[in-house]
Each structure stands twice: as structure tokens, then as C-alpha cells.
């Protein structure tokens, strides 16, 4: 009996609960709900790693609790956690219908000119019952809205200087932002209109100031606009049983 209990005991994701890690850990925790030894996972717009810096234990846990991870980006060259990397566009995913059980999209939606088109492609590539997990900034946060205004009003070099006041990324890692689906109603509407069924929405509270040079002002702004990140999970409806056992890459692409 003891052995049977050990076999069914849930193995939990190693979350620290640290304030600085709250965003990545909330995202990782939602992903973990959709992982199994049979899960075929696409990280769309994968960048160089699954989570933010200094999240190695959680990244390793996620990568070890699925069957396969495929990473796709417009310029995918290396990724800490993913070996199978493919260059491609979210508007034209180079995979056959019903290829994946899980698609994740971390800090990508804010850069998309046509988010609904991208979500439709994700829906096509998901197997019936498959899930998409999206994390993206909330436009209705004071700093995100400020970045949106700066994008429209200021030269890019000046905008980057402002961004660097709270962000240590290199210029090559900071991309133009559009925020076409970056309020919760817009994000949910875009996913639903793409043939997906939203079943979980989470607004993550800002944990610390961005700039820290004007703490009194930022304290007020943080209270007025507390949600700075949107986290959403949607499913593809179960209409047919899919027969694929792994991601099928279209003929003009090859998995390294």
C-alpha cells in the first residue's frame, strides 16, 4: 500500500515563493498544470530560455516533465532548455495541424501586429483539448502605458534610454511594442475569436517599482494600476481525436 501511495504522489514544481520570482513562477506553475510524460510542447517566440534569468531549477523541472519541447522564433539560434529549434513566424507556424499538446508564448504578444492571426495559427497546431498559455504586459499599468506612449511619440534611441532605466537587457533584446491585445478583455476576445476557449485569467500584481528614483510617485501609481502582467490559459475544443505522436514539421523546415 505504501508503494502505491508513493507512485501516485504528486511531484510539485520547485517554486521558491520569492517576491522577485513571482511573475516567472506564476507562469511556470500554470504551465506545469499541462505537463505530463506524453506532452509535446511548442514554446512560440522562445528566445534564449524558458523563463527569466536565475530561474534555472524551475526551468529544468519544466523541461524534464514533458515528452518533447520544440522552440520556434524568427531568429532561433540557441536556447538553454530546448534542443529542437526552428526559425519561423507566429503568423505561419511551420507545423502540421494537431501537432502539439501545449503552446506557450512568453512576452511576445505585445510585439504582434496581428495577435488574432497568431492565435489562430496556434489553434490550428494544437491538438483537440490542447492548451495555450500566454503571459504579456498589461497596457493599463502606468509604466507599460508610458512605454506605449513613448513608442509612438519618441525616437527609438530615446525610448531605449528610458527602458534601460529599469531594464538591463541589451538593445538587441528590446523589440518594438504594439500592445494590440494587451488588456485582459482584448486578450480574451482575441483568443476566443481564434477558436480557443479561455478558461483561466490571472492578473499579476506589480511587486516593486520600475525606476525607484521617485518612490512616492511610483507608490501612488502602483496602487492606481496594480496589475502589470496578464496571464491567460485557453484550450482548443475537443472535436476530433488526433493521431499524431509528435510534432510534424512541414516539408520546408527541419528540426535540428
N, C-alpha and C positions, 0 to 999 in steps of 0.2 A: 504493500500500500504506500509506503514511504517513497519507493522508487517512482510509482505512478504520479504522486504529487510533485516530485522533482521534475518529471518530464513535462508536466503541464504548467509549471511555474512560469509566470511571465518574466521575461528578461527586459528590464526597463532601460531606456535610453539614459546615459550618464549626464544628466543635467546638473549644473552647479548651483543654479538659482541666483547667481551673482547679478547685480544690477547692470553692470556693463555688458553682460551677455544676454540680456532679456530678449532683445529682438531676434537674434540668431537662434536662441533656444526655443522660443515660441514657434518659429518657423520649422525648426528641426523636429520639434515634438509633433507638429501636425503632419509632417512627412512620415514620421515613424508609425503613425496610425494606418498607413497604407503600404507598409513593407511586409514582405514575407519571403521565404526562401524561393518563391516562384515569381516574384515581382520583376518585371522588365521595365526599367526606368529610363526616361529621357530627361536630362537637365538641359532645357532650351535657353540659349543665351548663357552658356555655362561659365564663361570667364576662366579664371585660373584655379578656382576651388569651389567647393560646395557651399561654404559659409564664410563668415568674415574671418579676419586674422585671429589667431590664438584660440581657435575652436577645434583644434586637432582631435581630441578624444571623441567629441561628438561626431565630427566628420567621419572618423574611422568606424565608429559604431554604425552610422547610416550605411556606409559603403559595404559593410560586412553583413548587412541584414537584408540583402536583396539578391536576386539571381544575377542580374546584369545592369550596369549603368552605361548609357551612351551619352556623351556630351556633344552639343552642337552649338556653334557660334559662327559669326561671319568671318572670324579670323582665329579659329581654334588652333592653337599650336601646342599648348601643354596645360595640364590640369593636375593638381595634387592628388586627387582621388579617382580620376577617370582615365582609363587607358584608351578606350574606344572613342576617338574624337573625330568629328566630321564638320567640315565647313558648310554652312548653309544659312538660309533665311527663314525666319519665323513665318513669313508670308508664303513660303513654298517649301514646306518640310520635305526633305528627300527620303521619305519613308512611305511604305505602303499603308493602306487603311488597316486599322485594328492592330497596330504593331506594339503598342505599349500599354502597360497596366497603370503607369504613373508618369505624369509630366510635371516638372517643376519649373518655375520661372521666377528667379530672384533678381529684384531690382532691374527689371528690363522693360516692363510695361510703360514706364514714364518716358521712354525713348521712342515709342512706337507711333508712327503717323496713322496707322490703321489697326488699332488693337483688336477690333472685332474680326477683321480678316485673319489676324494671327490666331485668335482663339478658335475660329472655325477650322483652321488647319490643325490645331491641337485636337479638336473634337474628332476630326477625321482619323487621326492617327491613334487615338485612344481606343482600346477595346471596350465593348459594352460593359458598363459597370466600373470602368477605369476612372481615375481621379486626376484632376489638375490642381496644383497648389501654387498660388500666386502671392508674392509679397512685393509691395511697391509703396512709395511715399504717398502721404495724404496731402493733396493740394490745399486743404483747408487748415493746414498748420502754418503759423506765421513765417517760419524760415523757408518752407517749401514754396509758399506763395511768393515770398520775396525772391527766391531763385527764379520762379516763373516770370515775374515782372522784369528781373534783371536780364533774363534771356531775351526778352522782347525789346528792352529799352537800351541795353548797354552793349558795347563791343565785347566780343568773346574774351579777349585778353583781360579786360577789366572784370568781367563776371568771374573768370577763373581766380583772380586775385581775391575776390570776396569769398569764393568757395574754399580757397586754401586757408582762410581764417579759421575754419572749423573742420577741415578735411585734409589729411596728409597724403592723399593719392597724387600720383604724378599726373601731369596734364593729359598724357596719352590714355589715362584710365578714366577720365572725366568726359562723358559724352553729352552732346546736345540733348536737352529735355523738351518735351512737348506737353506732357500731362493730359493726354486726350481721354484717359479713363481713370483719373486719379482722385475721384471722390468715391465713397462707398456706393452710392446709388448708380453712378456711371459704370463702375467696375462690375457690379452685379448685373446691370442691364446688358452690358457688352457680353458677358459670359452667357447669360440666359439666351440672348439673341443669337448666339453661335451654336445653339443646340446642346448646351450644357445646363445642368441643374445645380444651382448654388445651394449648398446645404450647411455651410458654416462661414460666418463672417466675424472677424476679430479686429478691433481697433486697438493698437498698441500705444500705450501712453509714453510720452517723452520722459526719459529718466533723468536727463541732465541738460544744461544749457548748451547751445551751439558755440557761442562766441566767448562768453564768460567775462567780457570787458564791461558789460552793462548789466550786472546781475539783477538789480532792482527791476529794470525794464523787462528783462527776459523772464523773471519770475511771474510778472503780470501776464505776459504773452503766453507763457506756458499754461497758466490757468485758463486763459481765454480760448486757447486752441491746443488742448492737451493731447489729441491723437495725432501722431506724426507718421505712423506706418499702418497700412491696410494689409490684412492677411485674410485670404479667402480660399476656400476649397469648394470645388464643383465636381460633379460626376457626369459621365456620359450615360444616358439611359440604356437600360438593358433591353435591346430589341432582338438581337441575334447572338448566337454563341460564336465566339471567334475561335479559329482553329490554329492560329499561329503559336509557335512555342518560343519565338524570339523575334527581335526587330528585323524586318525585311527592308533592306536598303534598295532604293530604286537603281536601275542599271547604271546611271551616270555617276554614281558615288560608290566609294569603297570604304569600308571600316578598316582603319589601320590595324 
